[in-house]
Amino acid sequence: MDRLLDNARVGPTYLAKSPIAQIVVDSLQHCGQTDYWLHAWVVMPNHVHMLATPRTDVSRFMRRLKGYTARQANRLLTRTGQTFWQEESYDHLVRTAEESRRIEGYILNNPVKAGLAPTPEDYRWSSAHIA
């Protein structure tokens, strides 16, 4: 499933639009000030990966994050009454520092693997990006 998502052959690719991706990036970083410690993230054309340590209830901050970004994105896309995000999110409990490093590497290399950038630092919508 990850391979299908990474190649953006499944579902809408609204996140490939710069204004929409920027909404998500700004929201990830903003919520990281109170809801979680944000370690790594990437906004792909049709999905988002983030590695974070929660400071608050995960389902609560995901509901706020997805709700806000969906409203803003749908406004820009002039869509009303339509779902933007899937209802469910995949979350995983990270148990070791080694596992955290592996997941961070996966997240940061996701755009490279998908052919969207030659290096993680070259992909604009990633915590690896060098401005």
N, CA, C and O atoms as a GROMACS GRO file, in nm:
protein
  524
    1MET      N    1   0.083  -0.119   0.000
    1MET     CA    2   0.000   0.000   0.000
    1MET      C    3   0.087   0.126   0.000
    1MET      O    4   0.057   0.221  -0.071
    2ASP      N    5   0.195   0.126   0.080
    2ASP     CA    6   0.283   0.242   0.082
    2ASP      C    7   0.338   0.272  -0.057
    2ASP      O    8   0.345   0.389  -0.096
    3ARG      N    9   0.376   0.168  -0.132
    3ARG     CA   10   0.429   0.189  -0.267
    3ARG      C   11   0.325   0.255  -0.356
    3ARG      O   12   0.358   0.345  -0.434
    4LEU      N   13   0.201   0.212  -0.347
    4LEU     CA   14   0.094   0.272  -0.427
    4LEU      C   15   0.075   0.419  -0.389
    4LEU      O   16   0.063   0.505  -0.477
    5LEU      N   17   0.071   0.447  -0.260
    5LEU     CA   18   0.056   0.584  -0.214
    5LEU      C   19   0.173   0.670  -0.259
    5LEU      O   20   0.154   0.782  -0.307
    6ASP      N   21   0.295   0.618  -0.243
    6ASP     CA   22   0.415   0.694  -0.275
    6ASP      C   23   0.421   0.732  -0.423
    6ASP      O   24   0.474   0.838  -0.457
    7ASN      N   25   0.370   0.649  -0.508
    7ASN     CA   26   0.371   0.678  -0.650
    7ASN      C   27   0.254   0.764  -0.694
    7ASN      O   28   0.238   0.793  -0.812
    8ALA      N   29   0.170   0.804  -0.598
    8ALA     CA   30   0.055   0.893  -0.622
    8ALA      C   31  -0.036   0.841  -0.731
    8ALA      O   32  -0.090   0.918  -0.811
    9ARG      N   33  -0.054   0.710  -0.734
    9ARG     CA   34  -0.145   0.650  -0.833
    9ARG      C   35  -0.281   0.619  -0.771
    9ARG      O   36  -0.372   0.571  -0.838
   10VAL      N   37  -0.293   0.647  -0.641
   10VAL     CA   38  -0.417   0.617  -0.570
   10VAL      C   39  -0.469   0.745  -0.507
   10VAL      O   40  -0.396   0.815  -0.436
   11GLY      N   41  -0.595   0.775  -0.531
   11GLY     CA   42  -0.659   0.889  -0.466
   11GLY      C   43  -0.620   1.023  -0.523
   11GLY      O   44  -0.533   1.033  -0.609
   12PRO      N   45  -0.686   1.128  -0.474
   12PRO     CA   46  -0.658   1.264  -0.519
   12PRO      C   47  -0.518   1.308  -0.479
   12PRO      O   48  -0.462   1.261  -0.380
   13THR      N   49  -0.461   1.399  -0.555
   13THR     CA   50  -0.326   1.450  -0.527
   13THR      C   51  -0.330   1.599  -0.495
   13THR      O   52  -0.247   1.676  -0.543
   14TYR      N   53  -0.425   1.639  -0.416
   14TYR     CA   54  -0.439   1.780  -0.378
   14TYR      C   55  -0.314   1.834  -0.308
   14TYR      O   56  -0.281   1.952  -0.321
   15LEU      N   57  -0.245   1.748  -0.235
   15LEU     CA   58  -0.128   1.793  -0.159
   15LEU      C   59  -0.010   1.828  -0.249
   15LEU      O   60   0.090   1.882  -0.202
   16ALA      N   61  -0.019   1.797  -0.378
   16ALA     CA   62   0.087   1.835  -0.472
   16ALA      C   63   0.077   1.984  -0.507
   16ALA      O   64   0.170   2.041  -0.563
   17LYS      N   65  -0.035   2.046  -0.475
   17LYS     CA   66  -0.054   2.190  -0.500
   17LYS      C   67   0.014   2.267  -0.387
   17LYS      O   68  -0.015   2.246  -0.269
   18SER      N   69   0.105   2.356  -0.424
   18SER     CA   70   0.184   2.430  -0.324
   18SER      C   71   0.102   2.496  -0.215
   18SER      O   72   0.138   2.483  -0.098
   19PRO      N   73  -0.006   2.568  -0.247
   19PRO     CA   74  -0.081   2.632  -0.138
   19PRO      C   75  -0.140   2.532  -0.038
   19PRO      O   76  -0.148   2.559   0.082
   20ILE      N   77  -0.181   2.417  -0.088
   20ILE     CA   78  -0.239   2.314   0.000
   20ILE      C   79  -0.129   2.252   0.085
   20ILE      O   80  -0.146   2.234   0.206
   21ALA      N   81  -0.016   2.219   0.023
   21ALA     CA   82   0.097   2.162   0.097
   21ALA      C   83   0.143   2.259   0.205
   21ALA      O   84   0.178   2.217   0.316
   22GLN      N   85   0.144   2.389   0.174
   22GLN     CA   86   0.189   2.488   0.272
   22GLN      C   87   0.095   2.495   0.392
   22GLN      O   88   0.139   2.513   0.505
   23ILE      N   89  -0.034   2.481   0.367
   23ILE     CA   90  -0.131   2.478   0.477
   23ILE      C   91  -0.098   2.363   0.572
   23ILE      O   92  -0.097   2.380   0.694
   24VAL      N   93  -0.069   2.247   0.515
   24VAL     CA   94  -0.039   2.129   0.597
   24VAL      C   95   0.092   2.149   0.673
   24VAL      O   96   0.099   2.120   0.792
   25VAL      N   97   0.196   2.197   0.605
   25VAL     CA   98   0.325   2.220   0.670
   25VAL      C   99   0.310   2.320   0.785
   25VAL      O  100   0.358   2.295   0.896
   26ASP      N  101   0.243   2.431   0.759
   26ASP     CA  102   0.223   2.531   0.864
   26ASP      C  103   0.147   2.474   0.983
   26ASP      O  104   0.179   2.502   1.098
   27SER      N  105   0.048   2.392   0.954
   27SER     CA  106  -0.033   2.332   1.061
   27SER      C  107   0.046   2.228   1.140
   27SER      O  108   0.037   2.224   1.263
   28LEU      N  109   0.124   2.146   1.070
   28LEU     CA  110   0.208   2.049   1.141
   28LEU      C  111   0.301   2.120   1.238
   28LEU      O  112   0.316   2.079   1.353
   29GLN      N  113   0.364   2.227   1.190
   29GLN     CA  114   0.459   2.300   1.273
   29GLN      C  115   0.388   2.375   1.386
   29GLN      O  116   0.437   2.378   1.498
   30HIS      N  117   0.276   2.436   1.355
   30HIS     CA  118   0.201   2.510   1.458
   30HIS      C  119   0.155   2.416   1.570
   30HIS      O  120   0.175   2.445   1.688
   31CYS      N  121   0.094   2.304   1.533
   31CYS     CA  122   0.046   2.209   1.634
   31CYS      C  123   0.162   2.148   1.713
   31CYS      O  124   0.145   2.105   1.827
   32GLY      N  125   0.279   2.144   1.652
   32GLY     CA  126   0.397   2.093   1.719
   32GLY      C  127   0.441   2.180   1.836
   32GLY      O  128   0.522   2.136   1.918
   33GLN      N  129   0.390   2.300   1.844
   33GLN     CA  130   0.424   2.387   1.956
   33GLN      C  131   0.352   2.346   2.085
   33GLN      O  132   0.399   2.376   2.194
   34THR      N  133   0.237   2.278   2.072
   34THR     CA  134   0.159   2.244   2.191
   34THR      C  135   0.120   2.097   2.201
   34THR      O  136   0.114   2.042   2.311
   35ASP      N  137   0.092   2.033   2.087
   35ASP     CA  138   0.034   1.898   2.090
   35ASP      C  139   0.134   1.785   2.084
   35ASP      O  140   0.107   1.675   2.133
   36TYR      N  141   0.251   1.810   2.026
   36TYR     CA  142   0.351   1.704   2.010
   36TYR      C  143   0.488   1.764   1.983
   36TYR      O  144   0.500   1.881   1.946
   37TRP      N  145   0.590   1.682   2.003
   37TRP     CA  146   0.725   1.717   1.959
   37TRP      C  147   0.739   1.656   1.822
   37TRP      O  148   0.730   1.534   1.806
   38LEU      N  149   0.760   1.739   1.722
   38LEU     CA  150   0.765   1.694   1.583
   38LEU      C  151   0.910   1.662   1.546
   38LEU      O  152   0.996   1.750   1.549
   39HIS      N  153   0.935   1.537   1.511
   39HIS     CA  154   1.071   1.491   1.480
   39HIS      C  155   1.100   1.491   1.330
   39HIS      O  156   1.208   1.530   1.288
   40ALA      N  157   1.004   1.446   1.250
   40ALA     CA  158   1.022   1.439   1.105
   40ALA      C  159   0.885   1.439   1.040
   40ALA      O  160   0.787   1.391   1.098
   41TRP      N  161   0.878   1.494   0.919
   41TRP     CA  162   0.751   1.496   0.846
   41TRP      C  163   0.779   1.510   0.698
   41TRP      O  164   0.885   1.557   0.657
   42VAL      N  165   0.682   1.469   0.618
   42VAL     CA  166   0.686   1.490   0.474
   42VAL      C  167   0.542   1.496   0.424
   42VAL      O  168   0.456   1.417   0.465
   43VAL      N  169   0.517   1.590   0.335
   43VAL     CA  170   0.387   1.602   0.269
   43VAL      C  171   0.405   1.551   0.127
   43VAL      O  172   0.468   1.616   0.044
   44MET      N  173   0.350   1.435   0.101
   44MET     CA  174   0.355   1.374  -0.032
   44MET      C  175   0.233   1.422  -0.111
   44MET      O  176   0.144   1.483  -0.052
   45PRO      N  177   0.226   1.395  -0.241
   45PRO     CA  178   0.112   1.444  -0.319
   45PRO      C  179  -0.025   1.396  -0.271
   45PRO      O  180  -0.125   1.465  -0.292
   46ASN      N  181  -0.030   1.278  -0.206
   46ASN     CA  182  -0.161   1.226  -0.165
   46ASN      C  183  -0.165   1.171  -0.023
   46ASN      O  184  -0.261   1.105   0.015
   47HIS      N  185  -0.061   1.199   0.056
   47HIS     CA  186  -0.062   1.157   0.196
   47HIS      C  187   0.049   1.230   0.272
   47HIS      O  188   0.134   1.295   0.212
   48VAL      N  189   0.046   1.216   0.403
   48VAL     CA  190   0.143   1.282   0.490
   48VAL      C  191   0.200   1.179   0.587
   48VAL      O  192   0.128   1.092   0.637
   49HIS      N  193   0.330   1.189   0.613
   49HIS     CA  194   0.393   1.110   0.718
   49HIS      C  195   0.445   1.207   0.822
   49HIS      O  196   0.497   1.313   0.790
   50MET      N  197   0.431   1.169   0.947
   50MET     CA  198   0.492   1.248   1.054
   50MET      C  199   0.538   1.156   1.165
   50MET      O  200   0.472   1.057   1.198
   51LEU      N  201   0.652   1.191   1.224
   51LEU     CA  202   0.703   1.120   1.339
   51LEU      C  203   0.701   1.220   1.453
   51LEU      O  204   0.769   1.323   1.448
   52ALA      N  205   0.623   1.190   1.554
   52ALA     CA  206   0.604   1.285   1.663
   52ALA      C  207   0.589   1.211   1.795
   52ALA      O  208   0.547   1.096   1.801
   53THR      N  209   0.625   1.282   1.900
   53THR     CA  210   0.600   1.234   2.036
   53THR      C  211   0.484   1.314   2.091
   53THR      O  212   0.497   1.436   2.109
   54PRO      N  213   0.372   1.251   2.120
   54PRO     CA  214   0.254   1.325   2.166
   54PRO      C  215   0.275   1.393   2.301
   54PRO      O  216   0.341   1.339   2.390
   55ARG      N  217   0.218   1.510   2.314
   55ARG     CA  218   0.209   1.581   2.442
   55ARG      C  219   0.064   1.578   2.491
   55ARG      O  220   0.037   1.598   2.609
   56THR      N  221  -0.027   1.553   2.398
   56THR     CA  222  -0.170   1.546   2.428
   56THR      C  223  -0.226   1.421   2.363
   56THR      O  224  -0.153   1.346   2.298
   57ASP      N  225  -0.354   1.398   2.379
   57ASP     CA  226  -0.421   1.282   2.323
   57ASP      C  227  -0.409   1.282   2.170
   57ASP      O  228  -0.445   1.380   2.105
   58VAL      N  229  -0.359   1.173   2.114
   58VAL     CA  230  -0.334   1.163   1.970
   58VAL      C  231  -0.462   1.182   1.888
   58VAL      O  232  -0.463   1.259   1.792
   59SER      N  233  -0.568   1.114   1.926
   59SER     CA  234  -0.692   1.126   1.846
   59SER      C  235  -0.745   1.269   1.849
   59SER      O  236  -0.801   1.316   1.751
   60ARG      N  237  -0.727   1.336   1.961
   60ARG     CA  238  -0.774   1.475   1.973
   60ARG      C  239  -0.693   1.568   1.883
   60ARG      O  240  -0.752   1.647   1.808
   61PHE      N  241  -0.560   1.561   1.888
   61PHE     CA  242  -0.483   1.653   1.805
   61PHE      C  243  -0.493   1.617   1.657
   61PHE      O  244  -0.485   1.706   1.572
   62MET      N  245  -0.509   1.490   1.624
   62MET     CA  246  -0.526   1.454   1.483
   62MET      C  247  -0.659   1.505   1.430
   62MET      O  248  -0.668   1.550   1.316
   63ARG      N  249  -0.762   1.499   1.512
   63ARG     CA  250  -0.893   1.552   1.471
   63ARG      C  251  -0.884   1.702   1.444
   63ARG      O  252  -0.939   1.750   1.345
   64ARG      N  253  -0.814   1.776   1.532
   64ARG     CA  254  -0.798   1.921   1.512
   64ARG      C  255  -0.712   1.950   1.390
   64ARG      O  256  -0.747   2.036   1.308
   65LEU      N  257  -0.602   1.880   1.378
   65LEU     CA  258  -0.509   1.901   1.266
   65LEU      C  259  -0.577   1.871   1.132
   65LEU      O  260  -0.570   1.951   1.039
   66LYS      N  261  -0.643   1.757   1.125
   66LYS     CA  262  -0.710   1.720   1.001
   66LYS      C  263  -0.831   1.810   0.973
   66LYS      O  264  -0.857   1.844   0.858
   67GLY      N  265  -0.904   1.848   1.077
   67GLY     CA  266  -1.020   1.934   1.058
   67GLY      C  267  -0.981   2.071   1.004
   67GLY      O  268  -1.040   2.119   0.908
   68TYR      N  269  -0.880   2.132   1.065
   68TYR     CA  270  -0.836   2.264   1.021
   68TYR      C  271  -0.782   2.260   0.878
   68TYR      O  272  -0.821   2.340   0.794
   69THR      N  273  -0.691   2.165   0.852
   69THR     CA  274  -0.631   2.160   0.719
   69THR      C  275  -0.735   2.126   0.612
   69THR      O  276  -0.728   2.178   0.500
   70ALA      N  277  -0.831   2.041   0.645
   70ALA     CA  278  -0.936   2.007   0.549
   70ALA      C  279  -1.021   2.130   0.515
   70ALA      O  280  -1.052   2.155   0.398
   71ARG      N  281  -1.059   2.205   0.618
   71ARG     CA  282  -1.140   2.326   0.592
   71ARG      C  283  -1.064   2.425   0.504
   71ARG      O  284  -1.120   2.480   0.409
   72GLN      N  285  -0.937   2.448   0.536
   72GLN     CA  286  -0.857   2.544   0.459
   72GLN      C  287  -0.834   2.494   0.317
   72GLN      O  288  -0.846   2.571   0.221
   73ALA      N  289  -0.800   2.368   0.302
   73ALA     CA  290  -0.775   2.313   0.168
   73ALA      C  291  -0.902   2.314   0.084
   73ALA      O  292  -0.899   2.354  -0.032
   74ASN      N  293  -1.013   2.270   0.142
   74ASN     CA  294  -1.139   2.268   0.066
   74ASN      C  295  -1.182   2.408   0.027
   74ASN      O  296  -1.241   2.428  -0.079
   75ARG      N  297  -1.154   2.506   0.112
   75ARG     CA  298  -1.185   2.645   0.078
   75ARG      C  299  -1.105   2.687  -0.046
   75ARG      O  300  -1.161   2.745  -0.139
   76LEU      N  301  -0.976   2.658  -0.047
   76LEU     CA  302  -0.891   2.692  -0.162
   76LEU      C  303  -0.932   2.617  -0.289
   76LEU      O  304  -0.923   2.669  -0.400
   77LEU      N  305  -0.976   2.494  -0.271
   77LEU     CA  306  -1.016   2.411  -0.385
   77LEU      C  307  -1.162   2.436  -0.426
   77LEU      O  308  -1.211   2.374  -0.520
   78THR      N  309  -1.228   2.526  -0.355
   78THR     CA  310  -1.372   2.556  -0.374
   78THR      C  311  -1.456   2.427  -0.372
   78THR      O  312  -1.542   2.405  -0.457
   79ARG      N  313  -1.427   2.344  -0.274
   79ARG     CA  314  -1.503   2.221  -0.252
   79ARG      C  315  -1.585   2.238  -0.126
   79ARG      O  316  -1.534   2.286  -0.025
   80THR      N  317  -1.708   2.200  -0.131
   80THR     CA  318  -1.792   2.206  -0.010
   80THR      C  319  -1.858   2.071   0.012
   80THR      O  320  -1.896   2.002  -0.082
   81GLY      N  321  -1.869   2.034   0.139
   81GLY     CA  322  -1.937   1.911   0.176
   81GLY      C  323  -1.865   1.784   0.132
   81GLY      O  324  -1.927   1.678   0.123
   82GLN      N  325  -1.736   1.794   0.104
   82GLN     CA  326  -1.661   1.677   0.060
   82GLN      C  327  -1.548   1.646   0.159
   82GLN      O  328  -1.486   1.736   0.215
   83THR      N  329  -1.525   1.519   0.178
   83THR     CA  330  -1.418   1.476   0.267
   83THR      C  331  -1.284   1.505   0.203
   83THR      O  332  -1.265   1.482   0.084
   84PHE      N  333  -1.190   1.556   0.283
   84PHE     CA  334  -1.056   1.582   0.232
   84PHE      C  335  -0.961   1.470   0.273
   84PHE      O  336  -0.889   1.416   0.189
   85TRP      N  337  -0.960   1.436   0.401
   85TRP     CA  338  -0.873   1.330   0.454
   85TRP      C  339  -0.953   1.202   0.473
   85TRP      O  340  -1.076   1.206   0.488
   86GLN      N  341  -0.883   1.089   0.472
   86GLN     CA  342  -0.947   0.965   0.514
   86GLN      C  343  -0.983   0.980   0.661
   86GLN      O  344  -0.915   1.051   0.735
   87GLU      N  345  -1.089   0.915   0.702
   87GLU     CA  346  -1.130   0.925   0.841
   87GLU      C  347  -1.025   0.868   0.936
   87GLU      O  348  -0.994   0.927   1.039
   88GLU      N  349  -0.971   0.754   0.901
   88GLU     CA  350  -0.871   0.688   0.986
   88GLU      C  351  -0.731   0.734   0.953
   88GLU      O  352  -0.701   0.770   0.839
   89SER      N  353  -0.646   0.734   1.053
   89SER     CA  354  -0.503   0.758   1.035
   89SER      C  355  -0.431   0.634   1.085
   89SER      O  356  -0.480   0.565   1.174
   90TYR      N  357  -0.317   0.607   1.028
   90TYR     CA  358  -0.237   0.495   1.076
   90TYR      C  359  -0.138   0.548   1.177
   90TYR      O  360  -0.059   0.637   1.146
   91ASP      N  361  -0.143   0.497   1.298
   91ASP     CA  362  -0.042   0.536   1.396
   91ASP      C  363   0.026   0.411   1.448
   91ASP      O  364  -0.027   0.300   1.443
   92HIS      N  365   0.146   0.433   1.498
   92HIS     CA  366   0.230   0.323   1.541
   92HIS      C  367   0.310   0.368   1.662
   92HIS      O  368   0.367   0.478   1.662
   93LEU      N  369   0.315   0.286   1.763
   93LEU     CA  370   0.393   0.315   1.882
   93LEU      C  371   0.539   0.280   1.855
   93LEU      O  372   0.572   0.166   1.823
   94VAL      N  373   0.626   0.378   1.869
   94VAL     CA  374   0.770   0.358   1.848
   94VAL      C  375   0.830   0.320   1.983
   94VAL      O  376   0.816   0.393   2.081
   95ARG      N  377   0.897   0.207   1.986
   95ARG     CA  378   0.944   0.154   2.114
   95ARG      C  379   1.092   0.176   2.143
   95ARG      O  380   1.134   0.175   2.259
   96THR      N  381   1.172   0.197   2.039
   96THR     CA  382   1.316   0.211   2.062
   96THR      C  383   1.372   0.326   1.979
   96THR      O  384   1.311   0.371   1.882
   97ALA      N  385   1.490   0.373   2.019
   97ALA     CA  386   1.558   0.480   1.943
   97ALA      C  387   1.594   0.430   1.803
   97ALA      O  388   1.589   0.505   1.707
   98GLU      N  389   1.632   0.304   1.793
   98GLU     CA  390   1.666   0.246   1.662
   98GLU      C  391   1.545   0.247   1.569
   98GLU      O  392   1.556   0.281   1.451
   99GLU      N  393   1.430   0.210   1.623
   99GLU     CA  394   1.307   0.210   1.542
   99GLU      C  395   1.272   0.353   1.501
   99GLU      O  396   1.227   0.376   1.388
  100SER      N  397   1.290   0.448   1.590
  100SER     CA  398   1.264   0.589   1.558
  100SER      C  399   1.354   0.636   1.444
  100SER      O  400   1.306   0.704   1.353
  101ARG      N  401   1.481   0.602   1.447
  101ARG     CA  402   1.575   0.639   1.340
  101ARG      C  403   1.534   0.575   1.207
  101ARG      O  404   1.541   0.639   1.102
  102ARG      N  405   1.490   0.450   1.212
  102ARG     CA  406   1.447   0.380   1.090
  102ARG      C  407   1.324   0.448   1.030
  102ARG      O  408   1.317   0.468   0.909
  103ILE      N  409   1.228   0.482   1.114
  103ILE     CA  410   1.106   0.547   1.067
  103ILE      C  411   1.137   0.686   1.014
  103ILE      O  412   1.084   0.726   0.910
  104GLU      N  413   1.223   0.759   1.083
  104GLU     CA  414   1.261   0.892   1.035
  104GLU      C  415   1.327   0.881   0.897
  104GLU      O  416   1.298   0.960   0.808
  105GLY      N  417   1.415   0.785   0.880
  105GLY     CA  418   1.478   0.764   0.749
  105GLY      C  419   1.377   0.732   0.642
  105GLY      O  420   1.385   0.783   0.530
  106TYR      N  421   1.280   0.647   0.675
  106TYR     CA  422   1.173   0.613   0.581
  106TYR      C  423   1.096   0.738   0.540
  106TYR      O  424   1.072   0.761   0.422
  107ILE      N  425   1.058   0.819   0.638
  107ILE     CA  426   0.981   0.940   0.611
  107ILE      C  427   1.060   1.035   0.522
  107ILE      O  428   1.009   1.081   0.420
  108LEU      N  429   1.183   1.063   0.558
  108LEU     CA  430   1.262   1.160   0.485
  108LEU      C  431   1.300   1.113   0.345
  108LEU      O  432   1.317   1.194   0.255
  109ASN      N  433   1.313   0.982   0.328
  109ASN     CA  434   1.348   0.929   0.196
  109ASN      C  435   1.227   0.900   0.108
  109ASN      O  436   1.242   0.862  -0.008
  110ASN      N  437   1.108   0.917   0.162
  110ASN     CA  438   0.986   0.888   0.088
  110ASN      C  439   0.979   0.962  -0.046
  110ASN      O  440   0.947   0.898  -0.146
  111PRO      N  441   1.007   1.092  -0.053
  111PRO     CA  442   1.000   1.161  -0.183
  111PRO      C  443   1.107   1.114  -0.281
  111PRO      O  444   1.085   1.115  -0.402
  112VAL      N  445   1.222   1.074  -0.231
  112VAL     CA  446   1.329   1.023  -0.317
  112VAL      C  447   1.286   0.891  -0.379
  112VAL      O  448   1.298   0.869  -0.499
  113LYS      N  449   1.235   0.803  -0.293
  113LYS     CA  450   1.186   0.672  -0.338
  113LYS      C  451   1.074   0.685  -0.441
  113LYS      O  452   1.063   0.604  -0.533
  114ALA      N  453   0.993   0.788  -0.426
  114ALA     CA  454   0.880   0.810  -0.517
  114ALA      C  455   0.922   0.885  -0.643
  114ALA      O  456   0.840   0.908  -0.732
  115GLY      N  457   1.049   0.924  -0.651
  115GLY     CA  458   1.098   0.994  -0.770
  115GLY      C  459   1.062   1.142  -0.774
  115GLY      O  460   1.063   1.203  -0.881
  116LEU      N  461   1.031   1.200  -0.659
  116LEU     CA  462   0.991   1.340  -0.654
  116LEU      C  463   1.109   1.435  -0.631
  116LEU      O  464   1.097   1.556  -0.654
  117ALA      N  465   1.222   1.382  -0.587
  117ALA     CA  466   1.340   1.464  -0.560
  117ALA      C  467   1.464   1.374  -0.560
  117ALA      O  468   1.455   1.256  -0.528
  118PRO      N  469   1.580   1.431  -0.595
  118PRO     CA  470   1.702   1.350  -0.595
  118PRO      C  471   1.755   1.321  -0.454
  118PRO      O  472   1.818   1.217  -0.433
  119THR      N  473   1.730   1.410  -0.360
  119THR     CA  474   1.772   1.390  -0.221
  119THR      C  475   1.660   1.437  -0.128
  119THR      O  476   1.575   1.516  -0.171
  120PRO      N  477   1.659   1.391  -0.004
  120PRO     CA  478   1.556   1.439   0.090
  120PRO      C  479   1.559   1.591   0.106
  120PRO      O  480   1.454   1.654   0.119
  121GLU      N  481   1.678   1.649   0.107
  121GLU     CA  482   1.692   1.793   0.127
  121GLU      C  483   1.635   1.875   0.011
  121GLU      O  484   1.600   1.991   0.028
  122ASP      N  485   1.625   1.814  -0.106
  122ASP     CA  486   1.573   1.884  -0.223
  122ASP      C  487   1.421   1.888  -0.228
  122ASP      O  488   1.364   1.965  -0.306
  123TYR      N  489   1.355   1.809  -0.146
  123TYR     CA  490   1.209   1.805  -0.150
  123TYR      C  491   1.153   1.912  -0.057
  123TYR      O  492   1.172   1.906   0.065
  124ARG      N  493   1.085   2.009  -0.114
  124ARG     CA  494   1.039   2.127  -0.041
  124ARG      C  495   0.946   2.097   0.076
  124ARG      O  496   0.950   2.166   0.178
  125TRP      N  497   0.865   1.995   0.062
  125TRP     CA  498   0.760   1.968   0.161
  125TRP      C  499   0.804   1.862   0.262
  125TRP      O  500   0.732   1.765   0.285
  126SER      N  501   0.921   1.882   0.320
  126SER     CA  502   0.978   1.786   0.412
  126SER      C  503   1.059   1.856   0.520
  126SER      O  504   1.113   1.964   0.498
  127SER      N  505   1.067   1.793   0.636
  127SER     CA  506   1.149   1.848   0.742
  127SER      C  507   1.297   1.841   0.707
  127SER      O  508   1.379   1.905   0.773
  128ALA      N  509   1.334   1.765   0.607
  128ALA     CA  510   1.474   1.756   0.564
  128ALA      C  511   1.513   1.871   0.472
  128ALA      O  512   1.631   1.894   0.448
  129HIS      N  513   1.415   1.943   0.419
  129HIS     CA  514   1.440   2.048   0.320
  129HIS      C  515   1.529   2.158   0.375
  129HIS      O  516   1.510   2.207   0.487
  130ILE      N  517   1.626   2.196   0.296
  130ILE     CA  518   1.714   2.308   0.332
  130ILE      C  519   1.663   2.431   0.258
  130ILE      O  520   1.667   2.438   0.135
  131ALA      N  521   1.616   2.527   0.334
  131ALA     CA  522   1.558   2.648   0.273
  131ALA      C  523   1.666   2.738   0.214
  131ALA      O  524   1.635   2.843   0.160
   0.00000   0.00000   0.00000
